[in-house]
Amino acid sequence: MVTIGNDWDGVIGAEFEKEYYLKLRQFLKSEYAARDIYPGMYDIFNALKLTPYSEVKAVILGQDPYHEPGQAHGLSFSVRDGTELPPSLKNIYKELESDIGIKPAKTGDLTAWAKQGVLLMNAVLTVRRGQANSHRGMGWEIFTDEVIKKLNERSTPVAFILWGANARSKKAFITNPIHGVFESAHPSPLSAYGGFFGSRVFSRVNRFLVENEIPPIDWRVEK
């Protein structure tokens, strides 16, 4: 039985006893025993651990973890301190500077966002070394869809930030009109110039939060 350690346990704890998750768990046991899997098994649920259900202000949904050594630590688009910044994160920092003037951080660790209520969650929470999407279709999507559905049930507004087609597919679960949905192209170099750059998502999200009497997010990674 997985324990998150905050109010997520009561919100999604039942998922860990369902048949799909028990199958996923057996798959993960064999994967971690035989291969290099990221993130480390104790970091899989870091997004939920760092951002309790009742404190979620915004969600940034990624696809699956970075798949090279030393990168993934359970938060979408985030890498461990001291790791080279991935191209997508560099572009996120460029848009952050263009939008609200925050200079690009040297660290790629976005824990500061998570602690302020930004749920940095991937649709798939694990991956094989060097093989993007290698754990796709094994059950994680059912789990993370349930997370989105539970957030949709919240009576307090949440800003859902959906970058790219994979994340935008989750829009179907965001039916509560109190929430805000902020869509654009993915920040990867292949698509960033197709609508991510110039989207001004960070200032728009903060405007949405303030309009709903929710404290805005300090988007600085380094204080």
Beta strands, then each sheet from edge to edge (+ up, - down):
strand 1: 37-38
strand 2: 58-62
strand 3: 118-122
strand 4: 127-128
strand 5: 159-163
strand 6: 180-184
sheet 1: 1+ 4-
sheet 2: 3+ 2+ 5+ 6+
end
